Amino acid sequence: MRGLVLILAAPLMLGGCVIYSSDSGETTTVRAASTSSIDLQPRELESVHGVRFERDQAVVRVTSNGCTEKSDFSVEIVDGGAMAGEMTLVRTEADLCRALVAEGVELSWTYDELGLERGAALVLANPLVVP
């Protein structure tokens, strides 16, 4: 049930948007909202192959045809208040390459990029693909 709630709660009426650009030319777009500004319209979310949260970064394994980059996604963060915040990945650019990358690629965002404090509790709202 919580998974369904997370999927339905993912679309956000955005409370703010921050765009980060790195020295490597990649751009990360982070949209943040509070739980009170969630729009409950369903939408298809990017499936992920794995996720881990380390002390200062979120690492997500996503499907790739060989050209997937971090800048192909926007990241939406919903502040959970006293509970864990929710992170949702939204693919904004399709990977039209034709390489076979069966294991996908790992992409990482630092908590600083996400506008979070180090060690903040976070969950990923995207569905998990089980091999």
C-alpha distance (Angstrom), angle and dihedral (degrees) to the residues before:
residue distance angle dihedral
M1 . . .
R2 3.82 . .
G3 3.83 89.2 .
L4 3.80 90.3 55.7
V5 3.79 90.8 47.5
L6 3.81 89.8 50.5
I7 3.79 91.9 50.1
L8 3.79 92.7 47.5
A9 3.79 92.6 43.4
A10 3.79 95.6 51.1
P11 3.81 99.3 91.2
L12 3.75 108.5 85.1
M13 3.72 137.2 -158.1
L14 3.73 91.0 -138.1
G15 3.77 119.7 -119.3
G16 3.79 93.2 -175.5
C17 3.76 143.5 -10.4
V18 3.79 127.6 -147.3
I19 3.80 124.4 -174.3
Y20 3.80 119.1 -158.9
S21 3.80 123.6 -165.9
S22 3.80 121.3 -163.3
D23 3.80 131.2 -154.3
S24 3.83 88.5 -104.9
G25 3.81 90.3 63.0
E26 3.81 95.5 -109.0
T27 3.77 117.1 136.0
T28 3.78 123.7 -150.9
T29 3.79 119.5 -161.7
V30 3.80 115.5 -159.3
R31 3.79 121.8 -173.0
A32 3.78 117.7 -167.8
A33 3.78 131.5 -165.5
S34 3.76 139.8 161.9
T35 3.80 121.5 -113.6
S36 3.79 89.6 -107.3
S37 3.83 91.9 63.6
I38 3.83 98.0 55.1
D39 3.80 118.5 130.8
L40 3.83 109.3 -148.6
Q41 3.83 97.7 -149.1
P42 3.84 111.3 132.5
R43 3.81 120.7 -120.4
E44 3.77 137.3 165.9
L45 3.79 113.6 -92.1
E46 3.80 128.0 -156.1
S47 3.80 110.0 -97.7
V48 3.80 115.0 -129.6
H49 3.81 131.7 -154.0
G50 3.79 95.9 -147.7
V51 3.78 145.5 -19.5
R52 3.77 136.6 -159.4
F53 3.77 131.5 179.6
E54 3.76 116.7 -147.9
R55 3.79 126.5 -174.4
D56 3.79 94.3 -82.1
Q57 3.80 107.7 11.5
A58 3.79 146.9 45.5
V59 3.82 115.2 -134.0
V60 3.81 118.3 -165.2
R61 3.83 128.3 -178.6
V62 3.82 110.8 -145.3
T63 3.80 136.4 178.6
S64 3.80 114.8 -88.6
N65 3.78 137.2 -176.3
G66 3.81 88.9 -162.2
C67 3.80 103.3 -77.9
T68 3.81 104.7 65.7
E69 3.80 114.0 133.1
K70 3.76 134.8 175.2
S71 3.80 89.7 -107.6
D72 3.85 88.8 63.7
F73 3.82 88.9 74.1
S74 3.75 137.5 61.6
V75 3.79 116.5 -151.3
E76 3.78 122.3 -140.4
I77 3.78 119.2 -160.9
V78 3.81 123.6 -166.4
D79 3.78 114.2 -164.4
G80 3.78 107.8 -126.9
G81 3.79 94.6 -160.8
A82 3.82 105.5 -150.5
M83 3.82 90.3 -0.7
A84 3.81 130.1 62.6
G85 3.78 116.9 -67.5
E86 3.81 119.5 -118.5
M87 3.79 124.2 -122.4
T88 3.81 120.6 -162.2
L89 3.81 125.3 -173.0
V90 3.79 116.5 -147.8
R91 3.80 117.3 -170.1
T92 3.80 107.6 -135.2
E93 3.83 98.0 174.1
A94 3.80 124.5 44.4
D95 3.82 118.9 -129.7
L96 3.82 101.2 -126.4
C97 3.79 96.4 173.7
R98 3.81 119.5 116.2
A99 3.81 103.6 -138.2
L100 3.79 118.3 122.5
V101 3.81 108.9 -123.1
A102 3.79 100.5 170.6
E103 3.81 95.2 178.3
G104 3.82 93.7 44.9
V105 3.80 122.1 -140.6
E106 3.79 133.0 -73.0
L107 3.78 117.3 -123.2
S108 3.79 123.2 -174.1
W109 3.77 135.8 -161.8
T110 3.78 122.5 -168.6
Y111 3.77 116.9 -130.5
D112 3.80 86.2 -118.6
E113 3.83 89.4 59.9
L114 3.80 89.3 48.5
G115 3.79 92.7 49.7
L116 3.81 91.8 -116.6
E117 3.77 132.5 132.4
R118 3.79 116.5 -110.0
G119 3.81 110.6 -86.7
A120 3.82 94.3 15.6
A121 3.82 114.4 160.3
L122 3.80 110.3 -107.4
V123 3.82 137.9 168.7
L124 3.80 129.6 -166.4
A125 3.81 116.0 -123.2
N126 3.82 95.8 -163.3
P127 3.81 118.4 104.3
L128 3.81 117.8 -100.3
V129 3.82 119.9 -126.9
V130 3.78 110.8 -141.6
P131 3.84 113.3 -152.1
